[in-house]
């Protein structure tokens, strides 16, 4: 976690990774998420820099399968110690109203049979930390 949102390092291999900053409220249901991604070819070195600068808030190990339904990215995640999850990421254009994305996400939730009481409001790292308390 950082002052204005969350910062995470995704390590795909020894020579490929991404640093991601994102800001998203912890609340149930469809929500806006603003994010910025930068690639790195030295994820281990970047991890050292981030660890020295901020410490490590947590580690999430997961396997993600990605599918597209129109402009919606469907993430099927198997998260170590937590289990399986699905996430719908409706990608909006800059000038598009957020309610359009919420409507699309709600429509997909209905089609997949996902109820509001199935939703989580926080990030995987928060679930892992709470589980380990």
Rosetta blueprint (number, residue, H / E / L):
1 X L
2 X E
3 X L
4 X L
5 X E
6 X E
7 X E
8 X E
9 X E
10 X E
11 X E
12 X E
13 X E
14 X L
15 X L
16 X E
17 X E
18 X E
19 X E
20 X E
21 X E
22 X E
23 X E
24 X E
25 X L
26 X L
27 X L
28 X L
29 X L
30 X L
31 X L
32 X L
33 X E
34 X E
35 X E
36 X E
37 X E
38 X E
39 X E
40 X E
41 X L
42 X L
43 X H
44 X H
45 X H
46 X H
47 X H
48 X H
49 X H
50 X H
51 X H
52 X H
53 X H
54 X H
55 X L
56 X L
57 X L
58 X L
59 X L
60 X L
61 X L
62 X E
63 X E
64 X E
65 X E
66 X E
67 X E
68 X E
69 X E
70 X L
71 X L
72 X E
73 X E
74 X E
75 X E
76 X E
77 X E
78 X E
79 X E
80 X L
81 X L
82 X L
83 X E
84 X E
85 X E
86 X E
87 X E
88 X E
89 X E
90 X E
91 X L
92 X L
93 X L
94 X L
95 X L
96 X L
97 X L
98 X H
99 X H
100 X H
101 X H
102 X H
103 X H
104 X H
105 X H
106 X H
107 X H
108 X H
109 X H
110 X H
111 X H
112 X H
113 X L
114 X L
115 X L
116 X H
117 X H
118 X H
119 X L
120 X L
121 X L
122 X L
123 X L
124 X H
125 X H
126 X H
127 X H
128 X H
129 X H
130 X H
131 X H
132 X L
133 X L
